[in-house]
Amino acid sequence: MANVKQKLLFRNKDVSTVNSSDGSLGKPGRPNLQKEKVNGLTDKAQGLGKPLNDSLEVDIRDFLINEAELHTYDDLTKVNPVTPSTVLKCLQARYSAKVFYTHAGCTLVALNPFQPIPHLYSLDVMREYHSAPQPQEFKPHIFIVAEEAYRNVQGQVEPMNQSLVVSGESGAGKTWTSRCLMKYYATVAASSQKSQNTVEKIERRVLDSNPIMEAFGNACTLRNSNSSRFGKYIQLQLNGSQLLVGASVHTYLLEKTRVAIQAPNERNFHIFYQMMKGATDKQRLEWMLPLEQDFTWLPHAERTLEEDCLQETTDAMINLGIDEGKRAQIFRILAGLLQLGNVDFSPASEEAQPCDLDGHSKGFLQKTAALLQVPLDELESCLTVRNLRAGKQNILKPCSQSECTVRRDCLAKAIYAQLFDWLVTFINNSMCADSSMWCNFIGLLDVYGFECFLLNTLEQLCINYANEKLQQHFVAHYLKAQQEEYVTEGLQWSFIRYQDNQGCLDLIEGSPSSIFSLLNEECRLNRASDAKQFRVRLEKELSDNANISWDKFSKEPHFTVAHYAGKVSYQIQGMMEKNKDPVPPELTGLLQKSQDSLLHSLFADGDLESEGSRGHSKVITVVSKFKNSLESLMRILHSTTPHYTRCIKPNPDCRPLTFKKEEVIAQLEACGIVETINISAAGFPIRIPYCSFLQRYGLITNNRLAAQMNRENGPEINDQAVLGSAVKDVVNVVLKRPNATLSPEDNNNMVHCGRTKVFLTQSLLEMLEDHRNRVRSQKAFCIQCCWRRHQQHQRNLRTHAATRIQAGLRSWRVRSEIKKWHKAATVIQTKWRRWRAWMDALAEAELDDAEDFMEEESCVLPKLDPLLRERGSVQLDSIQEPVMVRAWPIGLAIASAPSITVSLTATGLQRIMSMMACLKIPFRDADYKVETNQFEQGVASIRAQPRGSIKMHLQRSPLLYADRHPVHNADVVTGFNQILLEKT
């Protein structure tokens, strides 16, 4: 998708569609002979009046003979030859095949089918065009133009705002096309999941602004059932992620006179019919609109249109945040205007008295005062009496019947215009984003189409003037500027003539004398307007301009202007009054007294305007305000990249699938479609400055200039010769690809390097994009390989470092364990040696005691000698009660005394070891039954033969490996007795 966004980036800002009539600047594959024919017959492409030569007639006949294939021409630049007849036949064939969109070079031609085509604008179709890598390969559609503008917003080297200009006659389908564009952008911008709630909210409000604007600004006319009676430019505001974050609406010249004056067979604004047909009984009571009542300002109310849906408008108001109270106030004001339209005046019975009210007019005026919440008597006085200021005094002067009607209409127009402006402001406040939240916008321009009625006044002059400005912008952007640039850049180019409407614009708005300037000057004079006198002045001042003419036999003063779309005759009578558009101060003061808060706020600042209108200061006329607003719009269009869509009305009666050749060919000639196709078919549609070309395609040749230019702080290169040489290198690499079979002539037809820009065809641009994508893929693959190699190297380094750390840690732990074991072994060895030495000493001492005991054995043991007790030698069987035995060898003590109870307390390692070595101690908590080995092994103690049980009080030995269970072998003496005892 990113590549596609860049693919057409230069088609708008620096890219325009141009064509040459020279043989060297044709489409690839087109014979030179055919290009010479097109160049030699440039004048014929301008209209149908000039005769065709024989050879061209043959070509046209050969082209049109195969009618079965005419509908397959998606782009009219493929038509050969390009004449009004061939273009018309192709459009007719496509229209018959129900194909309503066709490319015409840089523009899109849209034919109005005058019937619903639901599948053509479904959500699935929108997503299909939006997700397509190359939407241009799809069938022509308005969504292609929308997607191209959407991608170009961020696709260019410097982001560029986009404008979509939808033009055409009234009834050609401009409003429907604009509605589809808004729905497409709202759907595309909401497809992202980022900030989904905000996007959906803005999307809903953008879409809901349409029903409100159409209800209050559109009406049914002779040429269109949903004609826009105002111009609007909608800015869809996008953030850096191309999400829709807001929108704003700019309006131009609302036809407010339609509120009070409707042409024959035309209707008022849609909102009034919606109220009459969609109101509930409760609402009718509130608005004082009985079902059976007729209203003067609602002609043809019996007709039912698709637009007569009040519920849709109400739902849109709710979604935009207009609360119930405000909605009730809006509808009451509109109902008051309908009642005001039924008020008629009759001449006064006396000359100095105000006009009287006709029949039921008093009741209608009472309802008007009640609905507008203004005093009834003051309302009647403001409509029938003028307040003139003479010095410091105010003079009341009754109005004539016609003046009363004018003041009534003026009141209605002022209220409706202010209410419309309030709605636009409210819509903008509800969906316009802060300037810090958006960086680019896509503008949708929907203006009234070119109009020509039986009776044309100031409104039609302003509408057609707006269409002239748009046509002039198209001519300047596509037809004039591109051909002039060819010559400036050094290309061989023969100019194709086209219809330039600059003379008509000079007639309308030029300086020093023009229709607008003379009209404003006439309005600033403090005198009554005279239509005949103004016509004479126009004829005197503007007779040199060929675009204005007069019918000298006409009874009504008028003038005729030759517009680009045809001649229109304008009635002068009443034009000055409409241009002044005065609002009497009495009416403004009356509305400021209204108890309705909304109506009061609409005219809260009306004093300044009233004072300005009464004073001698400069009067701001309608044409002045409209001209200023239109110039502001043109400045916006010039600062953006335009995309033109030409809507064509196939028949004047709005009948479905009906194609009138005369109607279509007139529109094609008027908007310059044939000239546009000629220029697009013969020239280079893409033009790119050298710097931009190298920044985008310089990587194809690894050019150092491109690398320097792509750097953020790189040097600026202004040598066009150096840049041009680098551009040629890039183009040569692309054209000399192995799979490209292009002749030198084809190469020249596909590209031309000018002085500062390179001119390309669409096919070469696609080749450049393909080659660039391949180079980028290769470089991306190299970057991926280097990155993977770097990552693998880093992983190896980390693995090696971890292995060394683990090895060091393990060796440290092993050394620590070995040190502990060595220390423990040393301690054990030391203790063991000490214990062995101590045991040897004890054994030696015990042998000495045994010898002394043997000598005295036969004697009766006297009372226990303290010394003997202390030394540990005693005959246990002579002691009747348990005694404490300290440090006696256990084997000697209990050799033959199993029934002796001895309380033994042992402290110290040596005593415990001597006891453990001689006893088999069962593991239980009760008293220990000791059986000595002397009896079992036949060994008797030389000291004593104790009898009875022995109680042992022992502490746990720290020596875990003591031999507590001597081996039961009759031939072996175990324990320490091996050195103390002998066999018996």
C-alpha positions, 0 to 999 in steps of 0.5 A: 500500500505504501508503494501505491501511495507513492506511485501517483504522487507527482500527478497532482502537485508537479504533475499535470496531464499535457499532450503535444500535437508534434509527432515526437510527443505521442502515445507509445505505439501510435503511428506518426501519421495518426499523430500528425492528423491530430495535430493538423486538425486541432481546430476541428477538435474545438467544435462541430462546425468545421468540416472534416477532411476526407482522410479524417472522415475515413478514420472516423468511419473506420473507428465507429464501424465496430460499435460492439467495442466502443463501450470498452474504451475506459479512457477516452485518450485511447480513442483514435482519432479524438473528435467530438463525434468519436468521443460522443459515440463512446460515451453513448455506447458506455451509457447504453451498457450501463457504464456511467464513468469514463476517464478523459485524461486528467478528468473523470466524466460521470454520466447521470443515470437518473435512477438508483444503482445501489451495487455501484456504491456499496461498502464492499466496492469502497473497500475493494478500491481502497485495498487495491494495490493499483486502483487505476487498473479497475473500471473507472469510478468516482472512488478511483479519484477519491482514492488517488487524492487520499493516497496523495495526501501523504504520498508526495515528497512534501504532503499536499492538500487535495481538492476534488472539484465536482462541476457540471450543469444543474441536474448532472449529479454533482450533489450525489457525487459529493455525497458518495465522496464524503461517504467514501472518505468517512468509511476509509478513515474509519477502517483503522482501529486506532481511536475508533470511537473518535473516528466513528463519532466524526464520521457520523457527524460528517455524514449527518451534516449532509441531510441538514445542509440539503434540507435547508439549502436544496430545492426542486428546480426545473432542471433538478429535483435536488438542486443545490441553491448554495455552494459549499466547500467541505474540508475533511481534516486528516491527522498524520495517520490519515484518520478523519479527525474533523471537518468544516463547511464553508458556504457561498451565496445561499439563494435566500430569495427562494424563500419568498419567490419561487419560479414557475414549476419550482419549489421552495427549500426541502425543509418546508415540505418535510415539515408539512408532510412529516409532522405529527399531530402534536407537532402540527398543533405546536407549529400551527400547521393544519393539514388542510391549510395551503401556503403561498410559499409552498407551491407544488406541495402535492408532489412527493420527492425522495428528499421529503423526509423529516425523520432523516433530518431530525435524526441528523440534528440529534446526532449533531447535538442539536437538543430538543429545545433548539429543534423546537425553536428552529421548526417554530421559526420556519412555521412562522415564515410559512404563516408570514407568506400568507399575509397579503396587503391591500391599498389603504383607504386613505392616502396617508394611512398604512396599507390594510391586511386582506381577509384572513391575513390578520389571522396569519399575522397573529400566528406569525407573531406567536410563532416568532414571539414578537409583539403583534402590533409592532410586527404589523407596524414594521411591515406597513410603515417606514422610519425615515431619518431626517437629521436628528428626527425620525419620520414615519411614512406609510409604505405602499402595497408593493413596499409592504410586500418587499418588507415582508419578503425581506423579513423572511429572507433575513430570518432564513439566511441567519438561521442557515448561517447559524446551522452551518456554524453549529455544524462546524463547531460540532465536528471541526477539530483543533488545528493542532490535531490535523495536518492535511485536508481533502476538500470537496467542492459542490457548487451550483451548476451552470443555469439558464432559465427563461427569467435570469436575475442576479442569482443566476449571474452569480451562479454562472460567474462561479462556474466561469471561475471554476472553468478558468481554474481548470483551463489555467491548470490543465490546458494553458499552463501545461502547454506553456511549460512544454515550451519553457522546458524546451520540448517541441510542442505545437499549441492546441487551441482551446476555449479560454473564458478569460474575456468573459471573466473580465466582462463580469469582474474586470477592472476598471469597468465590468458588470459587477463594478457598474452594478455596485456603483449604481447601488451606492448612489442614493437614488432610485434604481432605473433599469433602462438607465443602467442598460444604457450605461452598460452598453456605453461602458462595455460595448467593446467586449465581445462577450456581451450583447443586447436585443434591441427589440426586447421590451424589458431591459436586459443584457446577454453574456456569452458564457463558456457553456452558452449565452444567457440573457439577464433581466436588469429589473430588480437587480440593483435592489437584490444587490443592495439587499437592505434590511430595514432597521425597524425589522432588525429591532423588532427581531431583537425584541423576540422572546425566542432566545434563538431568534433573538441571538440571530440578530443580537449584533444587528445594530452595527449593520443597521447603522452602517446601512443608514449611514454614508459609509461604504455599502457592502453589496451582494456581489462584493461579498460573493466575489470576495468569498469566491476569491478566497475559495480560488486561493484555496484551490490554487494551494491544493492539488485539484482533481476534476470530475465532470458530471454530464446530464444526458437529457434535459428531462431527467429521464432514466437511461435516456441519452440526448446527443445534442445535450451531451455534445454541448456540455462536452464542448462547453467544459473543454473535454475534447481539448483535454483528451487531445492534450492528454492523448498526445503528451506526457501525463507525468512531469517531475522536477529533477530533484524530486525524481532523483530523491525517489528513483536515484537508488536505482543507479546508486547515485551519490547525488541522490544519497546526498539529497536524501540526507536531512542536512545534505547540500543543495544541488542547483546545477541542472546539467548535473541533475539532468545527467543523473536523471538520464542515467536512471532512465537508461537503466530502466529502459535497457532492462533485459526484458524491455523490448523498446525501440529508440523511437519508443524511448523518445516517446516515453520520456523527455528531459527538459531544462528542470523537469523530466516528462514521462508517460504513464507506462514509463512511470510504472516501469520506474516504480517496478524497477524501484521496487525490485531494487528496494527489495534487493537492498532490503534483503541485503539489510536483512542478511546483514542484520541476521548475521549481526544478530547471530554473531551477537548470540554467539558472543553471548553464548561464549560469555555465558559458558565462560561465566558458568565454567568459572562459577563451577570451578569456584564452587568445586574449589570451595567444596574441596577446601571445606572437605580438606578442613573437615578431614583435618579436624577429624584426623586431629580429633581421631589421633587425640582420641586414640592417644587418650584411649591408650592412656585410659587403657593403661590406667585401667590395667594398673587398677586391675592389678590392684583389685586382684590382690585384694579380691579375697578380702571382705570389702570394707566401706567404700573408700573415697579414694577408690570411689574417686578412681573408679574401682568398686565391686558392684555386687556389694553396693545395694543401691545404684551408684554413679559410675564415672569414667569406668570402662563399661566392659569391666563394670557390667561383665557379670552383673546383669541384675545390678541397676547402675545410674551412669552419667557420661560426659565427654567424648572418651566416656561416650565412646567407651560405652558405645563400643561395648554395648549394643543399644537398641533404639527405643525410648524406654530403659535399656537392657544391657547384655555384655559381651563377656558372657557371650564371648566367655569373658569375665571382668576382673573387677566385678560381675554386676547383677540386675539392670542398668539405667543409662543417661547418655548424650548423643555422640558427635561421632557418627561412625562409631562401631556400636555393634561389634562382630559376634565372633567367638574367637574375637574379642571386640571393643576396647576389652581387647586390650583389657580382658582375656579369655576365661 
